[in-house]
Amino acid sequence: MLLYIIRHGETYGNLNGDGFTETDLTPNGMRQIAFLAKRFHKEHIDRIYTSPLKRALKTANAIKSFHPEAPFVVDSLLLEKGTDPEYAGLPDEEIKTLCPYAQLLPRSPLGMEDDEAAYNRAVKFIEKIKAENDFDSTVVVVAHGTFNSYLVLAAIGFPFKEGFNFSHLNTGVTLVNYLEEDGILKTKLKYLNNVSHL
């Protein structure tokens, strides 16, 4: 399986230092996601997963525009760590307006969550997508700067470590490859936080 873990485009919250509230993409963020989508336009994609926050939805939607056949799954397990504990993302009606083809899973707010709980949520998500997708699938996951660090740790099988962070720039792409070599299942981190499309 090829697993692409991607951060959303630049937001107004990124500019003012508040990356945790619901905030929209800037004009530069819209430019970034256009370049990101073009990067993936010839890549075969079997499924796209996204956070229910507007910035991730719009980023994932840009990729989806080149892949109309790929299921588009909105999953609250991908919410950013530090999101308002009572907020579960855009209402269903708004998501369906932005992304009419979205598959909406039951959602609930995260509540109060420490770093280890966020890591455990990432582990749960990685286990889930491994169960839902074939071994030869290509899967795209669009989430957030802080939570993507936990996703990368979980995806490569590293344990939780307090204060450890994989930096993800806006639209940064990380690729994890699950493969079999000589009868042995392996996990390879192919690259981290790639922004060559910009």
HELIX and SHEET records of a PDB file:
HELIX    1   1 TYR A   12  ASN A   16  1                                   5    
HELIX    2   2 PRO A   27  ARG A   39  1                                  13    
HELIX    3   3 LYS A   54  LYS A   64  1                                  11    
HELIX    4   4 SER A   76  LEU A   78  5                                   3    
HELIX    5   5 ASP A   92  LEU A   98  1                                   7    
HELIX    6   6 ASP A  115  GLU A  132  1                                  18    
HELIX    7   7 GLY A  145  ALA A  155  1                                  11    
SHEET    1   A 7 GLN A 103  LEU A 104  0                                        
SHEET    2   A 7 PHE A  72  VAL A  74  1                                        
SHEET    3   A 7 ARG A  47  THR A  50  1                                        
SHEET    4   A 7 THR A 138  ALA A 143  1                                        
SHEET    5   A 7 LEU A   2  ARG A   7  1                                        
SHEET    6   A 7 VAL A 173  GLU A 181 -1                                        
SHEET    7   A 7 ILE A 184  ASN A 194 -1                                        
END                                                                             
